[in-house]
Every structure is written in structure tokens, then in C-alpha cells.
């Protein structure tokens, strides 16, 4: 009975050691803690991109609302896109300025 009890304790100790070694190997392996940290960083980056896209969407919705409600905004946008001017207005188009030669 005493020998059976000591073999049982040795068996439990071996299983525990094997479990700890396996756990350590898994944590240090390619899918371990390094990969977990990388995935968390990816998640943070995607959340930041998502937030920026939501802000962009809200800004565009606001602009659409202003264009829908304001004839003045509509007129300015049309004039800008079609390069239209009112009568007696002057528009100056400046080309790209090149730096002076040295």
C-alpha cells in the first residue's frame, strides 16, 4: 500500500512537470504570448482606424445635411466643381510656383 501511494505521488509529479513544461513551450512558441501581444496591437490599430472612419462618416453626413438644407452651400459647391463665376466676378488661376534657380 505504501509503495502504491509513493508511485501515485511520483505519477502526479510527473504529470505536473510535463504539464508545466508543455505550458511553457506553448507560451514561448509561435502562437504563444508574442502572438497574443501582436494580435492585441492589431486590434488596437483596427479600433483606431474604425474610429477615424466613423468620424469621417459623421463629417460627410454633416456636409450632406448642410448641402441639403442650404441653397448657399449648394451654390458654392456647384460653382467650385464646375468652375462657374457670377457676372462681373473675376477668377485668378495661379499655376504651380517653381522655386527660383540658385
N, C-alpha and C positions, 0 to 999 in steps of 0.2 A: 504494500500500500504506500509506503514512504517513497519507494523508487518510482511508483506510478505518479505520485504527486510531484516529485522533482522533474520527471520527464515532461509533465504537463506545464510546469513553470518554464522549463527550457523551451518548450514548443511555443508558449505565449511570447517569450522574449524574442525568439527567432522571428515570429510573425510581426512583432512590433518593430524590430530592427529592419526587416525587409520593407515594411510599410513606410517607415521614416526615410529609408534610402530611396524608395520609389517616389515618394512625395517630393523629396529634394531634387531628384533627377527631373521630374516633371516641371518643377518650378524653374529650373535652370535651362530647360530645353527650349526649342524654337517656339513652342506655344505656351511658354511659361510667363513669368512676371514681366519680362521685357515686352512681349507681345501684348500683354494686357495694358501696359502703360502706353504703348503705341496706339492701341485701339481707343483708349480714353482720350488721347490727344486728337485723334481723328474725329472723335465725337465732338470735342470742344470746337474744332475748326469748322465742322459742318453746322453746328449750332450757331456759330458766329456768321457764317455765310447765310444761313436761314434767316437770322435776324436782319441782316443787311438787305436781303431780298424782300422781307416784309416791309421794311422802311421804304424801299424803292416802290413797292406796290402802293403803299399809302400815299406817297408823294404823287404818283401818277393818277390815283383816284382823285386826289385833291385838285390836280390840274384839270382833269376831265370835268370835275364839278364846276370849277371856275369857268372853263370854256363853255359849258352847257348853260350857265346862268348869266354870263356877262357878254353882251354884244361887243363891248370894247375889247375884251380879251380875244374874242373871235376875230375881230378886225385886225388886231395886232398880229395874231398868228398867221392869218391869211396874207397880210402884207409882207410878213417876214418870209414865208415859204415861197410865195410867188414873186417876191421882189417888186411889189407894186408900190407906187408912191401916189400921194394925193396931188391934185393940181397945185402948182406953184411951190411944190416941195423940191428940194434938191437932195440928191443922194450922192455921197462920195464913196467910191470904192477904192480902197488902198490895196496895192499889191504887197507881196511879201517884201519887207525891207531887208536888204542884204547888208552885212557888216562891211564897213569901209575897208579897202585893202590897206595892208600895213606897209 
